Amino acid sequence: MNSVKILHCADIHIGAAESFLSTAERRKFERIITFERIIDKAKENSVQVIAIAGDLFDFNGVESELADPVFEKIASVPEIKVIFAAGNHDPLTADSPFKTRLLPDNLYVLGTHDDCIAFDELKLRVYGKSFENVYMSGEECFSATPPDDDYINLMVIHGELKSDLNSQYNPITPKFVKSCKMDYIALGHVHKNTEIGRIGNTFFAYCGCPEGRGFDELGEKGVYIGEISKGSCELEFVPICKRRYIYEKIDITALTSSVDICGKILSALKEEYGAEFAENLYKIELTGLLPDDLSINLHEISSRTSEEVYFAKIKDSTETKIDFEKLSGEITLKGLFVKNMLAKIDNSSEEEKELLNKALNLGLKAFNSEVEYNED
């Protein structure tokens, strides 16, 4: 049976600025490195077709020093056919990098209306369409229906899987998927990869973004690689990101110094993420029960941790070990605060108790000058 080996990627967002990082400019160029790794991975795996399902660039005005290496890398693998469907971040407007440059011979850009490109030597047809503007309406059915023959039918498209057409970002409904008669739909727009789905005889998936952009895009990021054929889809998710965004809770109960706390953090990260732990970006939430006379210096802990890893953000969610009844008897402002809070907790529901206990602990930290203005 005829099959085609593909690499499905999307949402690389070259040019995106992670402005909260001091290394934001460096991260821009790391996205190019990630794209180059994708191309290298395709060549290494003898891929015949790379499907890029939109948002290759974060915006159309991306600098030449970021755009040029992308097209040069595509040109370096003339044996691989690279198919691109523009997304909402890089629509095919007049200033699109895909319209202002001479494109490599092996790069094929899908038009802004239902389009089809045939590759007879592969017995493959590639369908799809590009965003023409920032927004794009969806459609009930794709207008170009594949002939009933032995060609493999691949769709490359950027949009939202929805139950209806109520979206400005090319909603793709189950009816659309079922009626398009594709063998596989390579989707872009959602930054988290999904399992391979199936409606009727059509397989589909989001590969997610290959490089996270913040702590709302956690974990391993990558691409799908494998073979598609009539009625068959054998794709494997392959991690490709240079750095991962990771959120961890670490219990520091019984630790009494910033050095010890930092040591516990780094030991936990090394154990969990191995030799490459230092390459990642971490949001660390400290938990546990601490003595009431211990003041955590988040600046020191963050500085010490950041010496060992690419980026670390530390949040203090520890609780203080306090004799609240004894403290509530003190004739002080702190004592009156504790007395009033304990009374509220006693008369609250179970759901309210959790929130009030957090408020009590946060209030006591404020009395000890441990709470910063921007604490979340």
C-alpha positions in Angstrom: 0.0 0.0 0.0 1.2 3.5 -0.9 2.4 5.6 2.1 4.1 8.9 2.7 6.4 9.8 5.6 5.6 13.2 7.0 6.6 15.6 9.8 3.8 17.7 11.2 4.7 20.9 13.0 3.0 24.2 13.8 3.0 27.3 16.0 6.8 27.9 16.1 6.2 31.7 16.5 9.6 32.8 15.3 10.1 36.5 16.5 8.0 36.0 19.6 9.4 37.9 22.6 9.2 36.4 26.1 9.5 39.9 27.6 9.6 38.7 31.2 13.0 37.1 30.6 16.2 39.0 30.8 17.3 36.7 27.9 14.3 37.6 25.7 16.5 38.4 22.7 18.5 35.2 23.0 15.2 33.2 23.2 14.1 34.7 19.9 17.1 33.1 18.2 16.6 29.9 20.1 13.3 29.5 18.2 15.3 29.5 14.9 17.5 26.8 16.4 14.4 24.8 17.2 13.2 25.2 13.7 16.5 24.0 12.4 16.3 21.0 14.6 12.9 20.2 13.1 14.3 20.3 9.6 17.3 18.2 10.7 15.0 15.7 12.4 13.0 15.4 9.2 16.1 14.7 7.1 17.4 12.2 9.7 14.1 10.3 9.5 13.9 10.3 5.7 10.7 12.4 5.8 9.2 13.2 2.4 6.8 16.0 3.4 7.0 18.6 6.2 3.5 20.0 7.0 3.7 23.4 8.7 0.2 24.2 10.0 0.5 28.0 10.5 2.1 30.6 12.8 5.7 29.8 11.7 6.3 33.5 12.4 4.8 35.4 15.3 4.0 38.4 13.1 4.6 39.4 9.5 7.1 42.2 10.2 9.6 39.8 11.6 13.2 41.0 11.1 15.2 39.7 8.2 17.9 38.3 10.6 15.1 36.0 12.0 13.3 35.3 8.7 16.2 34.6 6.3 17.6 31.6 8.2 14.2 30.0 8.1 14.0 30.0 4.3 17.7 29.1 4.0 17.1 26.0 6.2 14.2 24.9 4.1 16.2 25.3 0.9 18.9 23.1 2.4 16.7 20.0 2.1 15.6 20.1 -1.5 14.6 16.5 -1.4 11.8 17.3 1.2 8.6 19.0 0.1 7.6 21.7 2.7 4.0 22.7 2.7 2.9 25.8 4.6 -0.6 27.0 5.5 -0.5 30.5 7.0 -2.1 31.1 10.4 -3.6 34.1 12.2 -0.2 35.4 13.3 1.4 35.2 9.9 -1.5 35.6 7.4 -0.8 36.0 3.7 -1.1 39.8 3.7 1.1 42.1 1.5 3.9 42.2 4.1 4.0 38.4 4.6 7.5 37.0 4.5 6.1 34.5 2.1 5.2 37.3 -0.3 8.2 39.6 0.1 10.9 37.0 -0.6 11.9 34.6 -3.3 10.9 31.3 -1.9 12.8 28.0 -2.1 11.7 25.6 -4.9 10.7 23.0 -2.3 8.4 25.3 -0.4 4.7 25.3 -1.3 2.3 27.8 0.2 -1.4 27.0 0.2 -3.6 29.8 -1.0 -6.2 31.8 0.9 -9.1 29.9 -0.7 -9.7 26.1 -0.6 -6.5 24.9 -2.3 -4.9 21.6 -3.5 -1.4 20.8 -4.5 -0.7 17.5 -6.2 2.5 15.5 -6.0 2.1 12.8 -8.6 5.5 11.1 -7.8 4.3 10.5 -4.2 0.7 9.8 -5.2 -0.2 12.6 -2.7 -2.5 15.5 -2.8 -2.2 18.3 -0.1 -5.3 20.3 0.6 -5.9 23.3 2.9 -5.9 27.1 2.9 -4.1 30.0 4.5 -5.4 32.9 6.6 -5.7 36.0 4.5 -6.1 38.3 7.5 -5.9 38.0 11.3 -9.4 36.4 11.4 -10.9 33.8 9.2 -14.4 32.3 9.1 -14.9 28.6 9.0 -17.0 26.6 6.5 -19.3 23.6 6.7 -17.5 21.6 4.1 -14.2 21.9 2.1 -15.1 22.8 -1.4 -12.4 20.6 -3.1 -13.4 17.0 -2.7 -10.7 14.3 -3.4 -11.3 12.0 -6.3 -11.9 8.3 -5.4 -8.5 6.9 -6.3 -5.4 5.6 -4.6 -3.8 9.0 -3.9 -3.2 9.9 -0.2 -5.1 13.0 0.8 -3.4 15.2 3.4 -4.8 18.5 4.7 -2.7 21.2 6.3 -4.7 23.9 8.1 -4.7 26.3 11.0 -7.8 26.6 13.1 -9.9 25.7 16.1 -11.7 22.4 16.5 -15.2 23.4 17.4 -18.7 22.0 17.6 -20.0 24.9 15.6 -18.8 27.8 13.4 -18.8 30.3 16.3 -15.1 31.4 16.1 -13.0 34.0 14.4 -10.1 31.6 14.0 -11.3 29.2 11.3 -13.5 26.9 13.3 -13.3 23.2 12.1 -16.3 21.1 13.0 -16.8 17.4 13.1 -19.0 17.7 10.0 -16.1 19.4 8.2 -13.6 16.7 9.2 -15.9 13.8 8.2 -17.0 15.3 4.9 -13.5 16.4 3.7 -12.5 12.8 3.0 -8.9 13.3 4.1 -6.6 10.6 5.3 -4.9 13.0 7.8 -5.5 16.6 8.8 -2.4 18.3 10.2 -3.8 21.0 12.5 -2.2 24.2 14.0 -3.4 26.9 16.4 -3.6 24.9 19.7 -0.3 24.9 21.5 -0.7 21.6 23.3 -0.4 18.4 21.4 -3.4 16.1 21.2 -3.7 12.4 20.7 -4.5 11.3 17.1 -8.2 11.6 16.7 -10.5 10.0 14.1 -13.9 10.8 12.6 -15.1 8.5 10.0 -12.0 7.5 7.9 -10.2 10.8 8.7 -7.4 11.0 11.2 -6.4 14.4 12.7 -4.3 16.0 15.5 -2.7 19.1 16.9 1.1 18.7 17.2 1.2 21.7 19.6 4.0 24.2 19.6 7.6 22.9 19.5 8.9 25.5 22.0 6.9 26.9 24.9 6.4 30.7 25.4 5.5 30.9 29.1 4.3 29.0 32.2 0.9 28.5 30.6 2.7 26.2 28.0 4.3 23.6 30.3 6.2 20.4 29.6 7.6 18.6 26.6 7.0 20.2 23.2 7.6 18.7 19.8 6.3 17.4 16.5 4.6 14.4 15.0 6.6 12.1 12.7 5.5 9.0 10.9 3.6 7.5 7.9 0.2 8.1 6.6 -1.7 6.0 4.0 -5.2 5.2 3.0 -7.0 4.3 6.2 -3.9 4.3 8.3 -2.0 6.8 10.4 1.2 5.8 12.3 2.5 9.0 13.8 4.7 9.3 16.9 5.1 12.4 19.0 8.8 13.4 19.0 10.1 16.0 21.6 12.1 18.7 19.9 12.2 21.8 22.2 15.4 23.3 23.4 14.0 24.3 26.8 10.9 23.3 28.7 8.7 25.4 31.0 8.2 23.5 34.2 6.1 24.0 37.3 7.1 22.2 40.5 6.0 22.2 44.1 8.8 21.5 46.6 8.2 20.8 50.3 10.8 22.6 52.5 9.5 21.6 55.9 12.3 21.6 58.6 14.7 23.5 56.4 16.1 26.6 58.1 18.4 28.5 55.7 18.3 29.8 52.1 21.3 27.6 51.3 19.5 24.5 52.5 16.3 25.4 50.6 18.2 26.1 47.4 20.0 22.8 47.8 16.7 20.9 48.2 15.3 22.7 45.1 18.3 21.8 42.9 18.5 18.2 44.2 14.8 17.7 43.4 15.2 19.1 39.9 18.3 17.1 39.1 16.5 13.9 40.3 13.4 14.6 38.2 14.9 16.0 35.0 18.4 14.4 34.8 21.5 15.8 33.2 19.7 18.5 31.2 17.8 19.9 34.2 19.8 23.2 34.0 18.4 24.0 30.5 14.8 24.5 31.6 12.7 27.4 32.9 11.1 26.7 36.3 8.4 28.1 38.4 9.0 26.7 41.8 6.3 26.8 44.5 7.7 26.3 48.0 5.4 24.4 50.4 5.6 23.0 53.9 5.4 24.0 57.5 8.0 26.4 58.9 8.8 27.8 62.3 7.3 31.2 63.1 10.8 32.8 63.6 12.0 31.8 60.1 11.9 34.4 57.4 12.3 33.2 53.8 14.4 35.4 51.6 12.9 34.8 48.1 15.5 37.1 46.4 18.4 35.1 47.8 16.8 31.7 47.0 16.0 32.9 43.5 19.5 34.2 42.9 21.1 31.0 44.1 18.8 28.8 42.1 19.2 30.9 39.0 23.0 30.4 39.2 22.4 26.7 38.4 19.4 26.8 35.9 18.5 28.9 32.9 15.6 30.6 34.7 13.8 30.2 38.0 10.8 32.0 39.5 10.2 31.2 43.2 6.8 31.5 45.0 6.4 31.1 48.7 3.3 29.1 49.7 4.7 27.8 53.0 2.6 27.9 56.1 3.9 29.0 59.5 3.9 26.7 62.6 2.3 28.9 65.2 0.5 28.5 68.4 -2.5 30.6 67.3 -4.4 30.3 70.5 -1.5 31.7 72.5 -0.9 34.5 69.9 -4.6 35.5 70.0 -4.2 36.3 73.7 -1.6 38.9 73.1 -2.6 42.5 73.6 -1.0 43.6 70.3 -2.3 44.4 66.8 -1.0 41.0 65.6 -2.8 39.3 68.5 -6.1 41.1 67.7 -5.8 40.1 64.0 -5.3 36.5 64.9 -8.2 36.5 67.4 -10.6 38.0 64.8 -9.4 35.6 62.1 -9.8 32.5 64.4 -13.4 33.6 65.2 -14.2 33.9 61.5 -12.7 30.5 60.7 -14.7 28.9 63.5 -18.0 30.3 62.1 -17.2 29.6 58.4 -18.1 26.7 56.0 -15.5 24.1 55.1 -15.0 25.8 51.7 -14.4 29.2 53.4 -12.1 27.8 56.0 -9.4 27.0 53.5 -9.4 30.5 52.1 -9.5 32.1 55.6 -6.6 30.0 56.7 -4.5 31.2 53.8 -5.5 34.8 54.6 -4.4 34.2 58.2 -1.0 32.9 57.2 -0.5 35.7 54.6 -1.5 38.3 57.2 1.1 37.0 59.7 3.7 37.1 56.9 2.8 40.7 56.3 3.3 41.5 60.0 6.8 40.0 59.7 7.4 42.2 56.5 7.7 39.0 54.4 5.0 39.9 51.8 6.0 41.9 48.7 3.6 44.1 46.9 3.3 41.8 43.8 3.0 38.5 45.7 0.4 36.3 43.8 
